[in-house]
Amino acid sequence: MCNRKKKGGIVFNKLKTIEFELLKKLSARKTRHEGEIYHYTSPNGLKGIVEDAAIWFSDMRFLNDSSELTYIYKLAFKVVTENPIYTDLQDIIRNICNYIYTSGCYSVNNEEIIPLDTFYLASFSKDPDNLNLWNYYTKSQNSLGYNICIDTNNSLILNSNQEIIYGEVIYKTSEQEELLKKCFEKYISFINQNQNNYTKYEGLIQESIVRTLEIYNLFFKPEAYEAEKEYRFVIWNYNGQENIKYRINNGVFIPYIPVKLKKDAIKSICISPSKEQDLAKTGLESFILQSNRFMTADIKKSAIPKRY
């Protein structure tokens, strides 16, 4: 990402230790749901998953709600401005936010532009029959959606160039702010211990804060989305560019990484509420049979009353 690692190896390693400790704090707070989770998708999405025998991890920059990319920075700025003990971080966070909002990237003293890390995300829900999620894929009277059920413990096939983090999304603002406070306390302590060399290593410190906020942002969402009960898998530090593929959505080319599923990973496939459920079930059973994949999956129909 930059050449500052060479300029301050000891400081760089200390900051990486802080990042690792903060990631552990986040992991400890997130509940790792043990059991079944559900991936809601469109008919074409389901077709691709079955034919590729893979879940598609999409580039986070292309999320349906682009506000997710900046949510953490607004919250971070709120925390440091409302708490006097974080005064030393106000200018740093303000500087970071200004760059994020204006260009989607970050720089220090105009020395160089540091792009945000790229993360590939697959979203699931703990809810097997969620009307809000169905509605996203059934915007017209004749449209259908599907969800596939997998087990969190034994489904994905990962290889050596896939570093993955996963867990439940945190929605409560109070919990998010508490985690950020712990985060900022670590950095303030580090800055106070290195006050004499702060100017020299300012870039390294600010970059470390950006990296930490990026990771936290993966599992923070506004409380308004709590009903989704989202569970995320995120590929981080991916270095297999040759495996990146592209799908088209509304005319936009979206990068994604196909992550292979084990042979019987899909435990069931559910069809959204619709008057066409019976016909859809017949067609889906035929498709699964011909594909000769996930033959043990139970084909279900949503229990939510039909709307049409």
Contacts in CASP RR format, 6 or more apart in sequence:
PFRMAT RR
TARGET T0000
AUTHOR 0000-0000-0000
METHOD contacts of the structure
MODEL  1
MCNRKKKGGIVFNKLKTIEFELLKKLSARKTRHEGEIYHYTSPNGLKGIV
EDAAIWFSDMRFLNDSSELTYIYKLAFKVVTENPIYTDLQDIIRNICNYI
YTSGCYSVNNEEIIPLDTFYLASFSKDPDNLNLWNYYTKSQNSLGYNICI
DTNNSLILNSNQEIIYGEVIYKTSEQEELLKKCFEKYISFINQNQNNYTK
YEGLIQESIVRTLEIYNLFFKPEAYEAEKEYRFVIWNYNGQENIKYRINN
GVFIPYIPVKLKKDAIKSICISPSKEQDLAKTGLESFILQSNRFMTADIK
KSAIPKRY
1 114 0 8 1.000
1 207 0 8 1.000
2 112 0 8 1.000
2 114 0 8 1.000
2 207 0 8 1.000
4 12 0 8 1.000
4 201 0 8 1.000
4 203 0 8 1.000
4 204 0 8 1.000
4 207 0 8 1.000
5 12 0 8 1.000
5 204 0 8 1.000
7 204 0 8 1.000
8 201 0 8 1.000
8 204 0 8 1.000
11 194 0 8 1.000
11 197 0 8 1.000
11 201 0 8 1.000
11 204 0 8 1.000
12 204 0 8 1.000
14 190 0 8 1.000
15 190 0 8 1.000
15 204 0 8 1.000
15 205 0 8 1.000
15 208 0 8 1.000
16 208 0 8 1.000
18 186 0 8 1.000
18 187 0 8 1.000
18 190 0 8 1.000
18 208 0 8 1.000
18 212 0 8 1.000
19 208 0 8 1.000
19 211 0 8 1.000
19 212 0 8 1.000
19 215 0 8 1.000
21 186 0 8 1.000
22 182 0 8 1.000
22 183 0 8 1.000
22 186 0 8 1.000
22 212 0 8 1.000
22 215 0 8 1.000
22 216 0 8 1.000
23 165 0 8 1.000
23 212 0 8 1.000
23 215 0 8 1.000
25 179 0 8 1.000
25 182 0 8 1.000
25 183 0 8 1.000
26 179 0 8 1.000
26 215 0 8 1.000
26 216 0 8 1.000
26 219 0 8 1.000
27 165 0 8 1.000
29 170 0 8 1.000
29 175 0 8 1.000
29 179 0 8 1.000
30 167 0 8 1.000
30 168 0 8 1.000
30 170 0 8 1.000
30 219 0 8 1.000
31 167 0 8 1.000
31 168 0 8 1.000
32 152 0 8 1.000
32 166 0 8 1.000
32 167 0 8 1.000
32 168 0 8 1.000
33 126 0 8 1.000
33 152 0 8 1.000
33 167 0 8 1.000
33 168 0 8 1.000
33 231 0 8 1.000
34 152 0 8 1.000
34 153 0 8 1.000
35 151 0 8 1.000
35 152 0 8 1.000
35 153 0 8 1.000
36 128 0 8 1.000
36 149 0 8 1.000
36 150 0 8 1.000
36 151 0 8 1.000
36 152 0 8 1.000
36 267 0 8 1.000
37 124 0 8 1.000
37 125 0 8 1.000
37 126 0 8 1.000
37 149 0 8 1.000
37 150 0 8 1.000
37 151 0 8 1.000
37 152 0 8 1.000
37 231 0 8 1.000
38 124 0 8 1.000
38 125 0 8 1.000
38 126 0 8 1.000
38 127 0 8 1.000
38 128 0 8 1.000
38 130 0 8 1.000
38 147 0 8 1.000
38 148 0 8 1.000
38 149 0 8 1.000
38 270 0 8 1.000
39 49 0 8 1.000
39 55 0 8 1.000
39 122 0 8 1.000
39 123 0 8 1.000
39 124 0 8 1.000
39 125 0 8 1.000
39 147 0 8 1.000
39 148 0 8 1.000
39 150 0 8 1.000
40 125 0 8 1.000
40 130 0 8 1.000
40 133 0 8 1.000
40 134 0 8 1.000
40 136 0 8 1.000
40 137 0 8 1.000
40 145 0 8 1.000
40 146 0 8 1.000
40 147 0 8 1.000
41 49 0 8 1.000
41 137 0 8 1.000
41 145 0 8 1.000
41 146 0 8 1.000
41 147 0 8 1.000
41 148 0 8 1.000
42 137 0 8 1.000
42 145 0 8 1.000
42 146 0 8 1.000
43 144 0 8 1.000
43 145 0 8 1.000
43 146 0 8 1.000
45 56 0 8 1.000
46 145 0 8 1.000
46 146 0 8 1.000
46 148 0 8 1.000
46 269 0 8 1.000
47 287 0 8 1.000
48 56 0 8 1.000
49 55 0 8 1.000
49 56 0 8 1.000
49 148 0 8 1.000
49 261 0 8 1.000
50 266 0 8 1.000
50 287 0 8 1.000
50 288 0 8 1.000
50 291 0 8 1.000
50 293 0 8 1.000
50 294 0 8 1.000
51 291 0 8 1.000
51 293 0 8 1.000
52 258 0 8 1.000
53 260 0 8 1.000
53 261 0 8 1.000
53 293 0 8 1.000
53 294 0 8 1.000
54 258 0 8 1.000
54 259 0 8 1.000
54 260 0 8 1.000
54 261 0 8 1.000
55 122 0 8 1.000
55 150 0 8 1.000
55 156 0 8 1.000
55 233 0 8 1.000
55 258 0 8 1.000
55 259 0 8 1.000
55 261 0 8 1.000
56 122 0 8 1.000
56 247 0 8 1.000
56 256 0 8 1.000
56 257 0 8 1.000
56 258 0 8 1.000
56 259 0 8 1.000
57 120 0 8 1.000
57 121 0 8 1.000
57 122 0 8 1.000
57 233 0 8 1.000
57 234 0 8 1.000
57 235 0 8 1.000
57 256 0 8 1.000
57 257 0 8 1.000
57 258 0 8 1.000
57 259 0 8 1.000
58 120 0 8 1.000
58 121 0 8 1.000
58 122 0 8 1.000
58 247 0 8 1.000
58 254 0 8 1.000
58 255 0 8 1.000
58 256 0 8 1.000
59 118 0 8 1.000
59 119 0 8 1.000
59 120 0 8 1.000
59 121 0 8 1.000
59 254 0 8 1.000
59 255 0 8 1.000
59 256 0 8 1.000
60 68 0 8 1.000
60 69 0 8 1.000
60 118 0 8 1.000
60 119 0 8 1.000
60 120 0 8 1.000
60 121 0 8 1.000
60 218 0 8 1.000
60 234 0 8 1.000
61 69 0 8 1.000
61 116 0 8 1.000
61 118 0 8 1.000
62 249 0 8 1.000
62 252 0 8 1.000
62 254 0 8 1.000
62 255 0 8 1.000
63 69 0 8 1.000
63 121 0 8 1.000
68 217 0 8 1.000
68 221 0 8 1.000
69 104 0 8 1.000
69 116 0 8 1.000
69 217 0 8 1.000
70 100 0 8 1.000
70 101 0 8 1.000
71 217 0 8 1.000
71 220 0 8 1.000
71 221 0 8 1.000
71 222 0 8 1.000
72 213 0 8 1.000
72 214 0 8 1.000
72 216 0 8 1.000
72 217 0 8 1.000
72 220 0 8 1.000
73 93 0 8 1.000
73 96 0 8 1.000
73 97 0 8 1.000
73 100 0 8 1.000
73 101 0 8 1.000
73 213 0 8 1.000
74 97 0 8 1.000
75 173 0 8 1.000
75 176 0 8 1.000
75 177 0 8 1.000
75 180 0 8 1.000
75 220 0 8 1.000
76 93 0 8 1.000
76 96 0 8 1.000
76 97 0 8 1.000
76 180 0 8 1.000
76 213 0 8 1.000
77 93 0 8 1.000
77 94 0 8 1.000
77 97 0 8 1.000
78 177 0 8 1.000
79 86 0 8 1.000
79 177 0 8 1.000
79 180 0 8 1.000
79 181 0 8 1.000
79 184 0 8 1.000
80 86 0 8 1.000
80 87 0 8 1.000
80 89 0 8 1.000
80 90 0 8 1.000
80 93 0 8 1.000
80 184 0 8 1.000
81 90 0 8 1.000
83 181 0 8 1.000
85 188 0 8 1.000
86 181 0 8 1.000
86 184 0 8 1.000
86 188 0 8 1.000
88 188 0 8 1.000
88 191 0 8 1.000
88 192 0 8 1.000
89 184 0 8 1.000
89 187 0 8 1.000
89 188 0 8 1.000
89 209 0 8 1.000
92 205 0 8 1.000
92 206 0 8 1.000
92 209 0 8 1.000
93 209 0 8 1.000
95 206 0 8 1.000
96 106 0 8 1.000
96 206 0 8 1.000
96 209 0 8 1.000
96 210 0 8 1.000
96 213 0 8 1.000
99 105 0 8 1.000
99 106 0 8 1.000
99 107 0 8 1.000
100 106 0 8 1.000
100 116 0 8 1.000
103 113 0 8 1.000
104 116 0 8 1.000
105 113 0 8 1.000
105 114 0 8 1.000
105 115 0 8 1.000
105 116 0 8 1.000
106 113 0 8 1.000
106 114 0 8 1.000
106 115 0 8 1.000
106 116 0 8 1.000
106 206 0 8 1.000
106 207 0 8 1.000
106 210 0 8 1.000
107 113 0 8 1.000
107 114 0 8 1.000
108 114 0 8 1.000
108 202 0 8 1.000
108 203 0 8 1.000
108 206 0 8 1.000
108 207 0 8 1.000
109 202 0 8 1.000
109 203 0 8 1.000
114 207 0 8 1.000
114 210 0 8 1.000
116 210 0 8 1.000
116 214 0 8 1.000
117 211 0 8 1.000
117 214 0 8 1.000
117 236 0 8 1.000
117 237 0 8 1.000
118 238 0 8 1.000
119 214 0 8 1.000
119 218 0 8 1.000
119 234 0 8 1.000
119 235 0 8 1.000
119 236 0 8 1.000
120 234 0 8 1.000
120 235 0 8 1.000
120 238 0 8 1.000
120 255 0 8 1.000
120 256 0 8 1.000
120 257 0 8 1.000
121 218 0 8 1.000
121 232 0 8 1.000
121 233 0 8 1.000
121 234 0 8 1.000
121 235 0 8 1.000
122 232 0 8 1.000
122 233 0 8 1.000
122 234 0 8 1.000
122 259 0 8 1.000
123 230 0 8 1.000
123 231 0 8 1.000
123 232 0 8 1.000
124 150 0 8 1.000
124 230 0 8 1.000
124 231 0 8 1.000
124 232 0 8 1.000
124 233 0 8 1.000
125 133 0 8 1.000
125 147 0 8 1.000
125 228 0 8 1.000
125 229 0 8 1.000
125 230 0 8 1.000
125 231 0 8 1.000
126 168 0 8 1.000
126 229 0 8 1.000
126 231 0 8 1.000
127 133 0 8 1.000
127 228 0 8 1.000
127 229 0 8 1.000
128 147 0 8 1.000
128 149 0 8 1.000
128 270 0 8 1.000
129 270 0 8 1.000
129 302 0 8 1.000
129 303 0 8 1.000
129 304 0 8 1.000
130 227 0 8 1.000
130 228 0 8 1.000
130 229 0 8 1.000
131 273 0 8 1.000
131 304 0 8 1.000
132 227 0 8 1.000
132 228 0 8 1.000
133 147 0 8 1.000
133 228 0 8 1.000
134 145 0 8 1.000
134 272 0 8 1.000
134 273 0 8 1.000
134 302 0 8 1.000
134 304 0 8 1.000
137 143 0 8 1.000
137 144 0 8 1.000
137 145 0 8 1.000
137 146 0 8 1.000
137 272 0 8 1.000
138 144 0 8 1.000
138 145 0 8 1.000
138 272 0 8 1.000
138 273 0 8 1.000
138 274 0 8 1.000
141 308 0 8 1.000
142 276 0 8 1.000
144 271 0 8 1.000
144 272 0 8 1.000
144 274 0 8 1.000
144 276 0 8 1.000
144 280 0 8 1.000
145 271 0 8 1.000
145 272 0 8 1.000
146 269 0 8 1.000
146 270 0 8 1.000
146 271 0 8 1.000
146 272 0 8 1.000
146 284 0 8 1.000
147 269 0 8 1.000
147 270 0 8 1.000
148 266 0 8 1.000
148 268 0 8 1.000
148 269 0 8 1.000
148 270 0 8 1.000
148 297 0 8 1.000
149 266 0 8 1.000
149 267 0 8 1.000
149 268 0 8 1.000
149 269 0 8 1.000
149 270 0 8 1.000
150 156 0 8 1.000
150 261 0 8 1.000
150 265 0 8 1.000
150 266 0 8 1.000
150 267 0 8 1.000
151 265 0 8 1.000
151 267 0 8 1.000
152 166 0 8 1.000
152 231 0 8 1.000
154 262 0 8 1.000
154 265 0 8 1.000
155 261 0 8 1.000
155 262 0 8 1.000
155 265 0 8 1.000
156 164 0 8 1.000
156 233 0 8 1.000
156 259 0 8 1.000
156 260 0 8 1.000
156 261 0 8 1.000
156 262 0 8 1.000
156 265 0 8 1.000
157 259 0 8 1.000
157 260 0 8 1.000
157 261 0 8 1.000
157 262 0 8 1.000
158 164 0 8 1.000
158 259 0 8 1.000
161 238 0 8 1.000
161 239 0 8 1.000
161 240 0 8 1.000
162 235 0 8 1.000
162 238 0 8 1.000
162 257 0 8 1.000
162 259 0 8 1.000
163 235 0 8 1.000
163 236 0 8 1.000
163 237 0 8 1.000
163 238 0 8 1.000
164 233 0 8 1.000
164 234 0 8 1.000
164 235 0 8 1.000
164 236 0 8 1.000
165 215 0 8 1.000
165 218 0 8 1.000
165 233 0 8 1.000
165 234 0 8 1.000
165 236 0 8 1.000
166 231 0 8 1.000
166 232 0 8 1.000
166 233 0 8 1.000
166 234 0 8 1.000
167 219 0 8 1.000
167 231 0 8 1.000
167 232 0 8 1.000
167 233 0 8 1.000
168 219 0 8 1.000
168 229 0 8 1.000
168 230 0 8 1.000
168 231 0 8 1.000
168 232 0 8 1.000
169 219 0 8 1.000
169 220 0 8 1.000
169 221 0 8 1.000
169 225 0 8 1.000
169 228 0 8 1.000
169 230 0 8 1.000
169 231 0 8 1.000
169 232 0 8 1.000
170 176 0 8 1.000
170 179 0 8 1.000
170 219 0 8 1.000
170 220 0 8 1.000
170 221 0 8 1.000
171 221 0 8 1.000
171 222 0 8 1.000
171 223 0 8 1.000
171 225 0 8 1.000
171 226 0 8 1.000
172 223 0 8 1.000
172 226 0 8 1.000
173 222 0 8 1.000
173 223 0 8 1.000
176 216 0 8 1.000
176 220 0 8 1.000
179 216 0 8 1.000
180 216 0 8 1.000
183 212 0 8 1.000
183 213 0 8 1.000
183 216 0 8 1.000
187 205 0 8 1.000
187 208 0 8 1.000
187 209 0 8 1.000
190 205 0 8 1.000
191 198 0 8 1.000
191 205 0 8 1.000
194 201 0 8 1.000
198 205 0 8 1.000
215 236 0 8 1.000
218 232 0 8 1.000
218 234 0 8 1.000
219 232 0 8 1.000
221 230 0 8 1.000
235 257 0 8 1.000
235 259 0 8 1.000
238 257 0 8 1.000
243 257 0 8 1.000
243 258 0 8 1.000
244 255 0 8 1.000
244 256 0 8 1.000
244 257 0 8 1.000
245 255 0 8 1.000
245 256 0 8 1.000
245 257 0 8 1.000
245 258 0 8 1.000
246 253 0 8 1.000
246 254 0 8 1.000
246 255 0 8 1.000
246 256 0 8 1.000
247 253 0 8 1.000
247 254 0 8 1.000
247 256 0 8 1.000
248 254 0 8 1.000
264 294 0 8 1.000
264 296 0 8 1.000
265 294 0 8 1.000
266 294 0 8 1.000
266 297 0 8 1.000
267 296 0 8 1.000
267 297 0 8 1.000
267 298 0 8 1.000
268 297 0 8 1.000
268 298 0 8 1.000
268 299 0 8 1.000
268 300 0 8 1.000
269 284 0 8 1.000
269 288 0 8 1.000
269 294 0 8 1.000
269 297 0 8 1.000
269 298 0 8 1.000
269 299 0 8 1.000
269 300 0 8 1.000
270 300 0 8 1.000
270 301 0 8 1.000
270 302 0 8 1.000
271 277 0 8 1.000
271 280 0 8 1.000
271 281 0 8 1.000
271 284 0 8 1.000
271 299 0 8 1.000
271 300 0 8 1.000
271 301 0 8 1.000
271 302 0 8 1.000
272 302 0 8 1.000
273 302 0 8 1.000
273 304 0 8 1.000
273 305 0 8 1.000
273 306 0 8 1.000
273 307 0 8 1.000
274 280 0 8 1.000
274 306 0 8 1.000
274 307 0 8 1.000
274 308 0 8 1.000
275 306 0 8 1.000
275 308 0 8 1.000
277 301 0 8 1.000
277 302 0 8 1.000
277 306 0 8 1.000
278 301 0 8 1.000
281 299 0 8 1.000
281 301 0 8 1.000
284 299 0 8 1.000
285 299 0 8 1.000
288 294 0 8 1.000
288 295 0 8 1.000
288 297 0 8 1.000
288 299 0 8 1.000
289 295 0 8 1.000
END
